[in-house]
Amino acid sequence: MFERFTTKPFNNDENVYHYFIELLNDKYIEYAYADLMADAMGISQRKLNEAVKNITGKTACQLTEEKIVFEAEKLLEETDEKIKDIALHLGYDDHFYFNRMFKKINGLAPGKYRKSLVTK
């Protein structure tokens, strides 16, 4: 199972949010789902989402997906890796799902995003 990273109680939404962001930046591939992140933090997914949404207006899942797309954008810019391999590297076995999630957040599918970089 996954390692729990803290046993300390969170006093407020800001503490939850800051710890979530720290964990997200370090472990976004291993904990790509909000329920896994909440479990690692020792809190419920509901408490995590409420705290994150109170601070940012977005859910923990939305911020996690944005982080993964940001990392994917860097890989698309800096490497010639196939999109399927980038998806696998970022923890997505289903590259079709990865493509849909990327497009939902970025506005372009990964292949079109990469092509847009060449024309700039």
C-alpha positions, 0 to 999 in steps of 0.5 A: 500500500502507499506510505502515509506521509504525515500523522500530524493533524491539520489545523485549517484549510491552509495547512491542508492545502500547503501540505497537499501542494508539497506532496503534489510537487514531490509525488504527483505520479505516485499519487495522481488521484485525490483519494490516494493523496488524501490517504497519504495525508491521513485525511478523507478525500472530502476534507482534502477537496473542501480545503483545496477548493476553499483556497483555490476554487478548484478540487485536488483532482483538478490541481493534480491534472493541471500539474501532470499536464504541465509536466507533459508540456515540458516533456513534449517541448524538451524531448522527442518521446512518443506521446504514448511513452510520455503518458506511461512516464506520467503514470497513465497506462491508457494514453487515450485517456491521457490525451483527453485529459491533456486536451481538456486542460490545455485546449489542444491534444498533445500531438497538436500542442507539440506541432504548435511549438514548431510553428512558433 
